[in-house]
Amino acid sequence: MARFDLSDTEWTIIAPLLPGAEGKKNGRPRPDDRKVLNGIFFVLRTGTPWRDLPERYGPYTTAYNRFNRWAKKGIWLQIFEALAAKSPQSLQLIDSSIIRAHQHAAGGKKGGPDNAIGRSRGGLSTKINAIVDQAGMPVHIVLSQGQSSDKTVAPPLIEAVEPGRDLVADRGYDARALIDLVESRGGRAHIPTCRDRKVQRSVDPALYRQRNLIERFFNKLKHFRRISTRYDKSARNFLSAVLLASTRLWMRFESTT
């Protein structure tokens, strides 16, 4: 087995979540699912262009077409959500991380759809916004332009996860509207106030230190070279790549617990 291929345990976890796993398959038989997935994960982990996929994974067009078609159908999202649904989400931690976009990712047509690529002094970039649970495992992810404010992206993230949970965030999320949103959903917001505020909120230091869990998640996510630099033109495909990398992290977590 190659270094980045799925282990037997990981394959056991993801195989039941694939389309047709229940035995109802339409049309022509698909090429070997495990080999194709191994090829897709190889590209995500190494950053290799699709055309340079090693021959042991079969034709690169098969791997790319599978990735692209399932991204369009939302299958990668469904697989990620099936694994994320196992999280108890007793504690939620929110943060974001900026990804530099390669020049190849910026070749979209002018006036086309927003593909979550922003332009700032740092160049072209995309921001990955995520919520993780008390084990540091991702439960919801969205993309935004690199220069976008965390405060504007946070509400849909918060509303997409289970209510009644405590939320931990840094000062970038210090906004009365976000605190009210968390409290309206039956939770408590543990967010330190910006230093220029007249009234300062206190946050339990031990609880605030748990933020290292989401920082470690982003660190693991960026081990996938296809994530640490964005090459995909469409936000849909890049988000699918992020979800697939997060799915791999979930499989590793499940296989060790």
Rosetta silent file (secondary structure, phi, psi, omega in degrees, C-alpha in Angstrom):
SEQUENCE: MARFDLSDTEWTIIAPLLPGAEGKKNGRPRPDDRKVLNGIFFVLRTGTPWRDLPERYGPYTTAYNRFNRWAKKGIWLQIFEALAAKSPQSLQLIDSSIIRAHQHAAGGKKGGPDNAIGRSRGGLSTKINAIVDQAGMPVHIVLSQGQSSDKTVAPPLIEAVEPGRDLVADRGYDARALIDLVESRGGRAHIPTCRDRKVQRSVDPALYRQRNLIERFFNKLKHFRRISTRYDKSARNFLSAVLLASTRLWMRFESTT
SCORE:     score description
SCORE:     0.000 S_00000001
   1 L     0.000  132.038  179.428    0.000    0.000    0.000 S_00000001
   2 L   -68.131  162.039 -172.433    1.348    3.431   -0.957 S_00000001
   3 L   -56.613  -41.442 -173.886    2.061    5.982    1.743 S_00000001
   4 L   -98.324    5.599 -177.603   -1.037    8.138    1.237 S_00000001
   5 L   -74.105  158.251  177.263   -3.519    5.357    0.412 S_00000001
   6 L   -65.618  135.413  173.294   -6.533    4.551    2.564 S_00000001
   7 L   -75.852  168.073  178.692   -5.901    1.953    5.241 S_00000001
   8 H   -60.038  -39.109  179.905   -8.280   -1.000    5.577 S_00000001
   9 H   -66.489  -43.522  178.697   -9.858    0.660    8.614 S_00000001
  10 H   -63.608  -40.199  178.610  -10.325    3.980    6.817 S_00000001
  11 H   -63.940  -38.458  177.903  -11.852    2.228    3.824 S_00000001
  12 H   -61.876  -32.431 -179.217  -14.291    0.428    6.130 S_00000001
  13 H   -75.060  -42.670 -173.268  -15.395    3.816    7.467 S_00000001
  14 H   -89.266  -26.861 -174.861  -15.937    5.597    4.143 S_00000001
  15 H   -55.463  -43.811 -178.961  -17.133    2.718    1.928 S_00000001
  16 H   -67.097  -13.672 -176.918  -20.713    2.637    3.361 S_00000001
  17 H   -93.645   -6.558 -177.770  -21.047    6.387    2.678 S_00000001
  18 L   -78.112  150.588  176.961  -20.317    6.192   -1.056 S_00000001
  19 L   -57.206  135.414  179.370  -23.162    6.368   -3.614 S_00000001
  20 L    83.294    2.775 -178.534  -24.509    2.917   -4.384 S_00000001
  21 L   -65.647  -22.118 -179.878  -23.070    1.396   -1.208 S_00000001
  22 L   -80.129    1.689  175.807  -26.542    0.088   -0.354 S_00000001
  23 L   102.048   -8.079 -179.279  -26.384   -2.166   -3.415 S_00000001
  24 L   -98.537   97.895 -178.627  -28.509   -0.090   -5.796 S_00000001
  25 L  -117.752  129.780 -179.323  -26.209    0.927   -8.638 S_00000001
  26 L  -106.286  152.917  176.871  -27.449    2.364  -11.920 S_00000001
  27 L    76.457 -163.037 -178.757  -25.650    2.525  -15.251 S_00000001
  28 L   -70.173  148.470  177.714  -22.256    1.085  -16.015 S_00000001
  29 L   -59.879  139.736  177.511  -20.138   -0.264  -13.157 S_00000001
  30 L   -77.040  152.973  169.862  -17.736    2.368  -11.774 S_00000001
  31 L   -58.223  160.581 -176.001  -13.982    1.843  -11.783 S_00000001
  32 L   -47.569  115.695 -175.821  -12.665    0.516   -8.471 S_00000001
  33 H   -59.980  -42.695 -175.451  -13.806    3.079   -5.886 S_00000001
  34 H   -65.373  -41.472 -179.859  -10.924    2.516   -3.509 S_00000001
  35 H   -66.171  -40.842  179.967   -8.253    2.986   -6.190 S_00000001
  36 H   -66.283  -42.921  178.359   -9.922    6.146   -7.496 S_00000001
  37 H   -63.979  -39.202  176.921  -10.266    7.600   -3.988 S_00000001
  38 H   -59.932  -39.493  177.928   -6.632    6.805   -3.281 S_00000001
  39 H   -64.831  -41.330  179.279   -5.721    8.750   -6.421 S_00000001
  40 H   -64.995  -44.730  179.181   -7.828   11.734   -5.345 S_00000001
  41 H   -65.844  -31.859  176.665   -6.310   11.744   -1.861 S_00000001
  42 H   -62.127  -44.509  179.168   -2.827   11.493   -3.398 S_00000001
  43 H   -64.100  -43.355 -179.737   -3.470   14.685   -5.365 S_00000001
  44 H   -63.502  -42.362 -174.791   -4.872   16.467   -2.299 S_00000001
  45 H   -74.257  -39.391 -173.875   -1.998   15.431   -0.055 S_00000001
  46 H   -96.690  -19.154 -175.880    0.902   16.063   -2.428 S_00000001
  47 L    78.564    9.765 -179.479   -0.453   18.922   -4.545 S_00000001
  48 L   -62.259  136.195  173.113    0.433   16.965   -7.688 S_00000001
  49 L   -59.041  148.814 -177.610   -1.303   18.179  -10.876 S_00000001
  50 H   -55.646  -38.418 -177.626   -3.999   15.772  -12.002 S_00000001
  51 H   -65.237  -20.423 -178.049   -2.075   14.973  -15.181 S_00000001
  52 H   -98.295   13.926  179.094    0.894   13.770  -13.114 S_00000001
  53 L   -60.981  130.012 -179.600   -1.092   11.235  -11.091 S_00000001
  54 L   -56.727  147.507 -174.903    0.965    7.996  -10.823 S_00000001
  55 H   -61.415  -26.068 -177.373   -0.145    5.172  -13.117 S_00000001
  56 H   -62.748  -17.022  179.117   -0.933    2.864  -10.212 S_00000001
  57 H   -94.681    3.897 -179.688   -4.106    4.913   -9.616 S_00000001
  58 L    87.451 -173.449 -179.149   -5.366    4.457  -13.158 S_00000001
  59 L   -58.770  135.841 -179.274   -6.100    7.199  -15.734 S_00000001
  60 H   -64.252  -28.456 -179.900   -5.900   10.672  -14.229 S_00000001
  61 H   -64.403  -33.370  178.559   -9.088   11.595  -16.085 S_00000001
  62 H   -64.770  -45.599 -179.724  -11.004    8.995  -14.071 S_00000001
  63 H   -65.975  -45.456 -178.607   -9.840   10.468  -10.760 S_00000001
  64 H   -65.173  -45.480 -179.057  -10.439   14.071  -11.849 S_00000001
  65 H   -62.746  -38.148  177.489  -13.860   13.370  -13.352 S_00000001
  66 H   -63.063  -47.367 -179.864  -14.938   11.525  -10.205 S_00000001
  67 H   -60.391  -45.992 -175.321  -13.803   14.404   -8.012 S_00000001
  68 H   -69.344  -45.268 -178.032  -15.434   17.038  -10.224 S_00000001
  69 H   -65.611  -42.400 -179.706  -18.749   15.239  -10.803 S_00000001
  70 H   -71.677  -26.314  173.579  -19.227   14.367   -7.159 S_00000001
  71 H   -65.999  -43.429  179.097  -18.366   17.958   -6.228 S_00000001
  72 H   -62.847  -36.716 -177.839  -21.173   19.168   -8.525 S_00000001
  73 H   -83.975   -6.012  179.883  -23.611   16.681   -6.992 S_00000001
  74 L    77.157   18.428 -176.113  -22.654   17.607   -3.420 S_00000001
  75 H   -71.132  -39.777  178.885  -21.543   14.054   -2.608 S_00000001
  76 H   -62.632  -36.875  176.689  -18.305   15.091   -0.886 S_00000001
  77 H   -64.629  -43.038  179.740  -20.351   17.416    1.320 S_00000001
  78 H   -61.948  -40.609  179.559  -22.772   14.597    2.170 S_00000001
  79 H   -65.291  -44.585  178.367  -19.917   12.274    3.141 S_00000001
  80 H   -61.251  -45.741 -178.073  -18.321   14.937    5.339 S_00000001
  81 H   -64.463  -32.754  177.907  -21.629   15.764    7.020 S_00000001
  82 H   -64.087  -38.581  178.037  -22.290   12.072    7.724 S_00000001
  83 H   -76.917  -40.517 -179.785  -19.031   11.832    9.660 S_00000001
  84 H   -65.445  -25.201  179.549  -19.383   15.252   11.313 S_00000001
  85 L   -65.709  -16.554  179.238  -22.843   14.233   12.549 S_00000001
  86 L   -77.591  -11.038 -177.878  -21.116   11.813   14.934 S_00000001
  87 L   -73.277  134.098  175.432  -19.673   14.733   16.901 S_00000001
  88 L   -70.590  -22.181  177.370  -21.326   15.429   20.284 S_00000001
  89 L    51.945   39.423 -179.980  -20.483   19.137   19.746 S_00000001
  90 L   -70.599  -22.630  175.683  -20.534   19.802   23.461 S_00000001
  91 E  -138.839  138.012 -178.210  -18.119   22.678   22.869 S_00000001
  92 E  -120.565  134.782  178.179  -17.709   24.701   19.681 S_00000001
  93 E  -124.692  131.307 -174.962  -14.641   26.650   18.625 S_00000001
  94 E  -120.460  141.619  176.681  -14.692   29.012   15.642 S_00000001
  95 E  -167.279  178.974  178.964  -11.856   30.569   13.673 S_00000001
  96 E  -140.014  163.547  177.895  -10.602   31.180   10.144 S_00000001
  97 E  -145.716  136.995 -177.306   -7.404   30.744    8.154 S_00000001
  98 E   -90.423  135.917  179.376   -6.245   32.499    4.996 S_00000001
  99 E  -117.114  128.382  175.888   -5.105   30.474    1.976 S_00000001
 100 E   -72.289  135.389  178.674   -3.062   32.005   -0.805 S_00000001
 101 E   -95.349  128.659  176.641   -4.620   31.479   -4.209 S_00000001
 102 L   -67.327  154.922 -179.689   -2.313   30.421   -7.032 S_00000001
 103 H   -60.103  -26.568  178.054   -2.460   32.504  -10.197 S_00000001
 104 H   -68.141  -21.934 -178.972   -4.059   29.515  -11.964 S_00000001
 105 H   -80.742  -12.114 -173.960   -7.030   29.799   -9.583 S_00000001
 106 H  -103.308   25.582 -176.683   -7.761   33.351  -10.667 S_00000001
 107 L   -95.444   19.147  179.828   -8.544   32.663  -14.309 S_00000001
 108 L   -70.258  162.057 -179.366  -12.305   32.928  -14.031 S_00000001
 109 L   -72.371  143.408  175.869  -14.337   35.121  -16.371 S_00000001
 110 L   -64.800  138.405 -179.317  -14.972   38.712  -15.363 S_00000001
 111 L    81.778    5.302  179.229  -18.465   39.200  -14.099 S_00000001
 112 L   -80.425 -172.424 -178.879  -18.750   35.503  -13.244 S_00000001
 113 L   -66.271  156.211  176.608  -19.906   34.038   -9.936 S_00000001
 114 L   -69.361  115.264 -179.796  -18.149   34.863   -6.677 S_00000001
 115 L  -103.330   25.230  174.702  -15.560   32.106   -6.281 S_00000001
 116 L    59.148   37.799  173.229  -14.405   33.230   -2.817 S_00000001
 117 L  -116.795  120.249 -179.936  -11.161   34.763   -4.098 S_00000001
 118 E  -110.136  165.659  179.391  -10.342   38.173   -2.701 S_00000001
 119 E  -125.665  125.911  178.848   -7.611   40.656   -3.460 S_00000001
 120 E  -142.888 -170.007 -179.672   -5.700   42.519   -0.769 S_00000001
 121 L   -61.104  -25.799  179.674   -2.174   43.742   -0.049 S_00000001
 122 L   -83.410   -2.561 -178.949   -1.175   40.102    0.430 S_00000001
 123 E   101.810 -160.553  179.618   -2.392   39.181   -3.044 S_00000001
 124 E   -76.355  133.911 -177.752   -5.124   36.761   -4.067 S_00000001
 125 E  -156.192  159.434  175.749   -6.507   34.730   -1.184 S_00000001
 126 E  -128.281  145.555  179.513   -9.396   32.674    0.158 S_00000001
 127 E  -109.981  128.958  173.613  -10.439   32.322    3.775 S_00000001
 128 E   -94.846  119.702  178.172  -11.487   28.974    5.272 S_00000001
 129 E  -107.477  129.497 -173.283  -13.975   29.520    8.109 S_00000001
 130 E  -142.458  154.846  167.910  -14.583   26.545   10.390 S_00000001
 131 E  -120.867  131.052  176.446  -16.160   25.346   13.599 S_00000001
 132 E  -118.562  163.748  179.990  -14.609   22.384   15.413 S_00000001
 133 L   -94.828 -169.855 -175.039  -15.776   20.409   18.439 S_00000001
 134 L   -69.575   -9.537  175.144  -14.086   19.694   21.774 S_00000001
 135 L  -100.188    1.929 -178.984  -11.895   17.058   20.093 S_00000001
 136 L    80.334   17.235 -179.370  -10.727   19.489   17.419 S_00000001
 137 L   -97.000  137.256 -175.455  -12.756   17.780   14.692 S_00000001
 138 E   -70.855  139.486  177.713  -14.503   19.947   12.070 S_00000001
 139 E  -120.089  -20.237  176.079  -18.290   20.112   12.083 S_00000001
 140 E  -158.908  140.748 -176.324  -18.955   22.926    9.597 S_00000001
 141 E  -141.392  135.819  172.818  -16.858   24.769    7.002 S_00000001
 142 E  -137.276  159.169  177.513  -17.540   27.665    4.629 S_00000001
 143 E  -107.367  154.724  172.941  -15.356   29.751    2.317 S_00000001
 144 E  -151.105  168.893  176.611  -15.147   33.497    1.937 S_00000001
 145 E   -65.051  150.173 -173.387  -12.915   36.023    0.222 S_00000001
 146 L   -58.864  -31.116 -177.274   -9.573   36.501    1.918 S_00000001
 147 L   -90.636   -0.327 -176.356  -10.260   40.088    3.017 S_00000001
 148 L   -68.594  149.356 -179.587  -13.752   39.361    4.406 S_00000001
 149 L   -77.209  138.748  176.917  -14.446   40.025    8.074 S_00000001
 150 H   -60.900  -32.666 -176.791  -14.826   37.050   10.397 S_00000001
 151 H   -65.794  -30.950 -178.302  -17.801   38.766   11.995 S_00000001
 152 H   -81.933  -24.520 -178.934  -19.824   38.746    8.772 S_00000001
 153 H   -89.733  -22.818 -174.031  -19.162   35.073    8.010 S_00000001
 154 H   -61.474  -41.840 -175.397  -19.735   33.791   11.548 S_00000001
 155 H   -54.401  -50.506  178.854  -23.601   33.919   11.704 S_00000001
 156 H   -63.903  -29.546  175.449  -24.279   31.235    9.041 S_00000001
 157 H   -64.516  -48.804 -177.641  -21.569   29.063   10.611 S_00000001
 158 H   -64.008  -40.692 -177.487  -23.133   29.344   14.052 S_00000001
 159 H   -71.212  -16.685 -176.701  -26.657   28.753   12.751 S_00000001
 160 L   -86.804  -10.707 -177.399  -25.574   25.585   10.925 S_00000001
 161 L  -108.942  173.632 -176.259  -24.475   23.688   14.047 S_00000001
 162 L   -60.994  136.140  177.633  -26.313   22.311   17.052 S_00000001
 163 L   -77.234  173.425  175.803  -27.796   24.983   19.371 S_00000001
 164 L    74.806   24.369 -179.183  -27.311   25.134   23.113 S_00000001
 165 L  -119.438  150.310  174.600  -23.500   24.893   23.000 S_00000001
 166 E   -74.104  144.030 -179.324  -20.782   27.149   24.335 S_00000001
 167 E  -121.436  129.297  178.542  -18.768   28.961   21.663 S_00000001
 168 E  -113.387  131.612 -179.477  -15.124   29.969   22.068 S_00000001
 169 L  -151.201  166.507  178.264  -13.542   32.536   19.738 S_00000001
 170 L   -90.106 -174.718 -174.511  -10.832   35.185   19.668 S_00000001
 171 H   -63.751  -19.976  179.209  -11.233   38.968   19.649 S_00000001
 172 H   -63.153  -14.597 -179.210  -11.873   38.985   15.911 S_00000001
 173 H  -107.845   14.657 -179.736  -15.413   37.795   16.704 S_00000001
 174 L   -74.200   96.412  177.793  -16.141   40.438   19.352 S_00000001
 175 L  -149.852  133.999 -178.347  -19.527   41.731   18.232 S_00000001
 176 H   -57.995  -36.702 -178.376  -22.689   42.180   20.243 S_00000001
 177 H   -63.694  -38.479  179.815  -24.748   40.644   17.421 S_00000001
 178 H   -70.008  -41.126  178.937  -22.740   37.387   17.532 S_00000001
 179 H   -63.136  -42.935  178.360  -22.964   37.143   21.305 S_00000001
 180 H   -64.144  -36.964  179.561  -26.730   37.699   21.158 S_00000001
 181 H   -63.745  -45.250  178.857  -27.027   35.056   18.413 S_00000001
 182 H   -62.768  -43.849 -178.504  -25.244   32.426   20.508 S_00000001
 183 H   -68.008  -33.521  179.056  -27.324   33.274   23.577 S_00000001
 184 H   -68.226  -20.022  178.434  -30.565   33.208   21.580 S_00000001
 185 L   -97.500   11.737  174.676  -29.711   29.619   20.660 S_00000001
 186 L    85.918   13.625  179.947  -29.269   28.628   24.296 S_00000001
 187 L  -113.265 -175.431  176.705  -25.479   28.808   24.455 S_00000001
 188 L  -126.678  138.066 -179.745  -22.804   31.056   25.941 S_00000001
 189 E   -98.718  124.075  177.733  -20.198   33.000   23.999 S_00000001
 190 E  -107.542   84.508 -175.328  -16.672   33.024   25.408 S_00000001
 191 L  -130.948  117.896  178.244  -15.146   35.862   23.386 S_00000001
 192 L   -67.402  148.952  179.984  -12.723   38.389   24.880 S_00000001
 193 L   -79.415  153.723  173.590  -13.467   42.038   24.177 S_00000001
 194 L   -63.171  150.285 -172.351  -11.258   44.199   22.019 S_00000001
 195 L   -67.761  -18.155 -178.948   -8.818   46.211   24.135 S_00000001
 196 L   -88.927    3.595  179.098  -10.347   49.551   23.155 S_00000001
 197 L   -77.971  143.486  177.750  -13.730   48.682   24.697 S_00000001
 198 L   -70.940  -40.403  179.733  -14.743   50.536   27.844 S_00000001
 199 L  -104.172  121.361 -176.793  -16.434   47.464   29.317 S_00000001
 200 L  -102.370  134.807  174.600  -14.287   44.342   29.276 S_00000001
 201 L   -92.814  142.979  177.042  -15.668   40.799   29.433 S_00000001
 202 L   -95.979  141.124  178.755  -13.734   38.152   31.324 S_00000001
 203 L  -124.899  132.926  178.934  -13.134   34.737   29.750 S_00000001
 204 L   -55.344  117.208 -177.451  -12.081   31.644   31.679 S_00000001
 205 H   -57.160  -39.130 -179.347   -8.371   31.244   30.782 S_00000001
 206 H   -64.428  -40.098  179.080   -8.548   27.439   30.867 S_00000001
 207 H   -70.741  -40.052 -178.223  -11.486   27.443   28.465 S_00000001
 208 H   -65.275  -30.197  178.841   -9.909   30.054   26.188 S_00000001
 209 H   -66.632  -17.062  178.012   -6.777   27.912   25.885 S_00000001
 210 H   -66.436  -11.722  177.815   -8.934   25.286   24.182 S_00000001
 211 H   -59.411  -19.991  178.890   -8.708   27.482   21.070 S_00000001
 212 H   -62.333  -18.439  179.146   -5.494   25.623   20.276 S_00000001
 213 H   -65.342  -43.211 -179.495   -7.755   22.786   19.074 S_00000001
 214 H   -76.314  -29.130  174.947   -8.963   24.739   16.053 S_00000001
 215 H   -66.327  -38.829  177.238   -5.471   26.073   15.386 S_00000001
 216 H   -68.691  -33.139  176.058   -4.211   22.485   15.333 S_00000001
 217 H   -61.424  -47.943  179.730   -7.046   21.552   12.954 S_00000001
 218 H   -62.866  -35.192  177.760   -5.928   24.195   10.451 S_00000001
 219 H   -62.327  -44.658  178.568   -2.352   22.988   10.848 S_00000001
 220 H   -66.655  -38.426 -178.822   -3.380   19.428    9.958 S_00000001
 221 H   -62.197  -38.543 -177.148   -5.559   20.677    7.109 S_00000001
 222 L   -79.272   -1.692  169.562   -2.639   22.524    5.552 S_00000001
 223 L   -67.631  -21.869  174.700   -0.574   19.332    5.458 S_00000001
 224 L   -81.899  110.440 -172.857   -2.654   18.703    2.341 S_00000001
 225 H   -63.021  -27.218  179.084   -0.696   20.682   -0.233 S_00000001
 226 H   -72.915  -12.705  177.659   -3.770   21.103   -2.435 S_00000001
 227 H   -98.530  -41.033 -176.538   -5.343   22.977    0.503 S_00000001
 228 H   -63.515  -25.180  170.240   -2.367   25.044    1.689 S_00000001
 229 E  -129.365  130.698 -179.079   -2.320   26.640   -1.776 S_00000001
 230 E   -86.491  122.798  176.259   -5.531   27.048   -3.746 S_00000001
 231 L  -109.337  -20.269 -175.474   -5.315   25.875   -7.372 S_00000001
 232 L   -75.294  134.376  177.780   -9.036   25.368   -8.079 S_00000001
 233 L   -70.717  -43.190 -174.951  -10.810   28.119   -9.998 S_00000001
 234 L   -89.080  142.224  176.272  -14.281   27.393   -8.616 S_00000001
 235 H   -62.565  -34.577  179.824  -15.209   27.806   -4.974 S_00000001
 236 H   -58.766  -46.833 -177.979  -17.245   24.608   -5.280 S_00000001
 237 H   -71.701  -37.036  178.934  -14.230   22.478   -6.158 S_00000001
 238 H   -68.768  -40.689  176.864  -11.932   24.086   -3.611 S_00000001
 239 H   -62.301  -39.093  177.774  -14.538   23.662   -0.859 S_00000001
 240 H   -61.402  -39.225  177.403  -14.922   20.026   -1.941 S_00000001
 241 H   -64.083  -42.093  178.266  -11.163   19.584   -1.585 S_00000001
 242 H   -63.651  -42.026  179.484  -11.281   21.101    1.911 S_00000001
 243 H   -66.067  -37.913  178.439  -14.203   18.833    2.853 S_00000001
 244 H   -66.597  -42.460  176.763  -12.382   15.778    1.518 S_00000001
 245 H   -62.200  -40.272  177.488   -9.261   16.618    3.493 S_00000001
 246 H   -66.378  -35.705  176.138  -11.461   17.108    6.581 S_00000001
 247 H   -61.824  -41.281  178.135  -13.130   13.774    5.830 S_00000001
 248 H   -62.666  -38.920  176.463   -9.693   12.122    5.845 S_00000001
 249 H   -63.413  -39.664  177.212   -9.020   13.665    9.263 S_00000001
 250 H   -64.100  -41.283  179.861  -12.349   12.277   10.487 S_00000001
 251 H   -63.328  -40.888  177.834  -11.474    8.804    9.171 S_00000001
 252 H   -64.125  -40.676  178.389   -8.151    8.868   10.991 S_00000001
 253 H   -63.967  -46.165 -179.662   -9.907   10.008   14.168 S_00000001
 254 H   -63.520  -35.795 -177.345  -12.544    7.291   13.871 S_00000001
 255 H   -73.169  -14.429 -179.048   -9.931    4.613   13.206 S_00000001
 256 L  -110.021    2.009 -179.547   -8.092    5.446   16.447 S_00000001
 257 L  -122.641    0.000    0.000  -11.096    5.788   18.757 S_00000001
